Amino acid sequence: MKAKRLTILMLTAMLLFLFSVTASANTIISRTDTVTGQGTLNISGYLYVKSSGSGAVFADVYRVVNGTEQHVARGSNVISGGPRTANFNISINGLSQDTYVVRYSYGGPLSSITITSVGF
């Protein structure tokens, strides 16, 4: 019985640790874009990979309905192999005609992220 309780306690501690690490993994970028269109939203830019690990850039797309943002889609691009400067492209398909707000974040050993192009 003690072994079972110890196993459950260790598993719970491990899950809490993993949750705390993943919950804080994304760093929000202060840039926000507003675009109008339909079809495929293309986002491109470049960044610096600080170390040999891998990271990801995320683009969250929202539609404003009655003054409230509703999450529509999320696109991402995984970048690995540093230290180096890398380009990235994110394509989000199937958006209907509307005005969208795009917010960015990243996780992993990335820095100096620059968005160069956003549009349909």
DRENDO-1510 file (C-alpha; in Angstrom, 1 decimal, always signed):
<recs>
REC; n; res; u; v; w
REC; 1; MET; +0.0; +0.0; +0.0 .
REC; 2; LYS; +2.9; +2.4; +0.8 .
REC; 3; ALA; +4.5; +1.7; -2.6 .
REC; 4; LYS; +1.2; +2.5; -4.4 .
REC; 5; ARG; +0.8; +5.8; -2.4 .
REC; 6; LEU; +4.4; +6.7; -3.1 .
REC; 7; THR; +4.0; +6.0; -6.8 .
REC; 8; ILE; +0.8; +8.2; -7.0 .
REC; 9; LEU; +2.6; +11.0; -5.1 .
REC; 10; MET; +5.6; +10.9; -7.4 .
REC; 11; LEU; +3.4; +10.8; -10.5 .
REC; 12; THR; +1.4; +13.7; -9.2 .
REC; 13; ALA; +4.6; +15.7; -8.5 .
REC; 14; MET; +5.9; +15.0; -11.9 .
REC; 15; LEU; +2.7; +16.0; -13.6 .
REC; 16; LEU; +2.5; +19.3; -11.6 .
REC; 17; PHE; +6.1; +20.0; -12.6 .
REC; 18; LEU; +5.4; +19.3; -16.3 .
REC; 19; PHE; +2.3; +21.5; -16.2 .
REC; 20; SER; +4.2; +24.4; -14.7 .
REC; 21; VAL; +6.9; +24.2; -17.3 .
REC; 22; THR; +4.6; +23.9; -20.3 .
REC; 23; ALA; +2.2; +26.6; -18.9 .
REC; 24; SER; +4.9; +29.2; -18.9 .
REC; 25; ALA; +6.7; +28.0; -22.0 .
REC; 26; ASN; +5.2; +30.6; -24.4 .
REC; 27; THR; +6.5; +34.2; -24.3 .
REC; 28; ILE; +4.1; +36.7; -25.8 .
REC; 29; ILE; +5.4; +39.1; -28.4 .
REC; 30; SER; +3.9; +42.6; -28.0 .
REC; 31; ARG; +3.1; +43.0; -31.7 .
REC; 32; THR; -0.5; +42.6; -32.8 .
REC; 33; ASP; -1.7; +42.8; -36.4 .
REC; 34; THR; -5.1; +43.4; -37.8 .
REC; 35; VAL; -5.8; +42.0; -41.3 .
REC; 36; THR; -8.9; +41.8; -43.5 .
REC; 37; GLY; -9.4; +39.1; -46.1 .
REC; 38; GLN; -10.2; +35.4; -46.7 .
REC; 39; GLY; -8.5; +32.2; -47.6 .
REC; 40; THR; -4.9; +31.6; -46.5 .
REC; 41; LEU; -3.3; +34.0; -44.0 .
REC; 42; ASN; +0.5; +34.0; -44.6 .
REC; 43; ILE; +2.9; +35.2; -41.9 .
REC; 44; SER; +6.7; +35.4; -42.4 .
REC; 45; GLY; +9.7; +36.7; -40.5 .
REC; 46; TYR; +13.0; +35.8; -39.0 .
REC; 47; LEU; +14.4; +35.1; -35.6 .
REC; 48; TYR; +17.5; +34.1; -33.7 .
REC; 49; VAL; +17.9; +30.6; -32.3 .
REC; 50; LYS; +20.0; +30.9; -29.2 .
REC; 51; SER; +21.1; +27.3; -28.7 .
REC; 52; SER; +20.9; +23.8; -30.2 .
REC; 53; GLY; +17.4; +23.0; -28.9 .
REC; 54; SER; +14.2; +23.5; -30.8 .
REC; 55; GLY; +11.5; +26.2; -30.3 .
REC; 56; ALA; +8.3; +27.3; -32.0 .
REC; 57; VAL; +6.7; +30.5; -33.1 .
REC; 58; PHE; +2.9; +30.7; -32.7 .
REC; 59; ALA; +0.3; +32.9; -34.4 .
REC; 60; ASP; -3.1; +33.0; -32.8 .
REC; 61; VAL; -5.9; +34.4; -35.0 .
REC; 62; TYR; -9.0; +36.0; -33.5 .
REC; 63; ARG; -12.3; +37.3; -35.0 .
REC; 64; VAL; -13.9; +40.2; -33.2 .
REC; 65; VAL; -17.7; +39.6; -32.7 .
REC; 66; ASN; -19.7; +42.2; -30.8 .
REC; 67; GLY; -16.6; +43.6; -29.2 .
REC; 68; THR; -15.3; +40.2; -28.0 .
REC; 69; GLU; -12.4; +38.3; -29.5 .
REC; 70; GLN; -13.2; +34.7; -30.5 .
REC; 71; HIS; -10.2; +32.4; -31.1 .
REC; 72; VAL; -10.4; +31.1; -34.7 .
REC; 73; ALA; -7.1; +29.3; -35.5 .
REC; 74; ARG; -3.5; +28.8; -34.4 .
REC; 75; GLY; -0.6; +28.3; -36.7 .
REC; 76; SER; +3.0; +27.4; -35.7 .
REC; 77; ASN; +6.4; +26.8; -37.1 .
REC; 78; VAL; +9.0; +24.7; -35.3 .
REC; 79; ILE; +12.6; +26.0; -35.5 .
REC; 80; SER; +15.7; +24.0; -34.4 .
REC; 81; GLY; +19.5; +23.9; -34.6 .
REC; 82; GLY; +21.2; +27.0; -33.3 .
REC; 83; PRO; +22.9; +29.2; -32.7 .
REC; 84; ARG; +21.8; +30.8; -35.9 .
REC; 85; THR; +19.4; +33.2; -37.6 .
REC; 86; ALA; +16.4; +31.5; -39.2 .
REC; 87; ASN; +13.5; +32.5; -41.4 .
REC; 88; PHE; +10.0; +31.2; -40.7 .
REC; 89; ASN; +6.6; +31.0; -42.5 .
REC; 90; ILE; +3.2; +30.3; -41.0 .
REC; 91; SER; +0.2; +29.6; -43.2 .
REC; 92; ILE; -3.3; +29.4; -41.7 .
REC; 93; ASN; -5.9; +28.0; -44.2 .
REC; 94; GLY; -9.6; +28.3; -44.6 .
REC; 95; LEU; -10.4; +31.7; -43.1 .
REC; 96; SER; -13.7; +33.2; -44.3 .
REC; 97; GLN; -14.0; +36.9; -45.3 .
REC; 98; ASP; -13.6; +38.9; -42.1 .
REC; 99; THR; -11.3; +41.2; -40.1 .
REC; 100; TYR; -8.9; +39.3; -37.9 .
REC; 101; VAL; -6.5; +40.1; -35.0 .
REC; 102; VAL; -3.3; +38.2; -35.0 .
REC; 103; ARG; -1.2; +37.8; -31.7 .
REC; 104; TYR; +2.2; +36.1; -31.6 .
REC; 105; SER; +4.1; +34.1; -29.0 .
REC; 106; TYR; +7.1; +31.7; -28.9 .
REC; 107; GLY; +8.6; +29.0; -26.9 .
REC; 108; GLY; +12.0; +27.6; -26.6 .
REC; 109; PRO; +15.5; +29.1; -27.1 .
REC; 110; LEU; +14.4; +31.8; -29.6 .
REC; 111; SER; +14.9; +35.5; -29.4 .
REC; 112; SER; +14.9; +38.7; -31.6 .
REC; 113; ILE; +11.7; +37.7; -33.5 .
REC; 114; THR; +10.8; +40.0; -36.3 .
REC; 115; ILE; +7.5; +39.7; -38.3 .
REC; 116; THR; +8.2; +40.9; -41.9 .
REC; 117; SER; +4.9; +40.1; -43.7 .
REC; 118; VAL; +1.3; +39.4; -42.7 .
REC; 119; GLY; -1.5; +39.1; -45.2 .
REC; 120; PHE; -3.9; +37.1; -47.4 .
</recs>
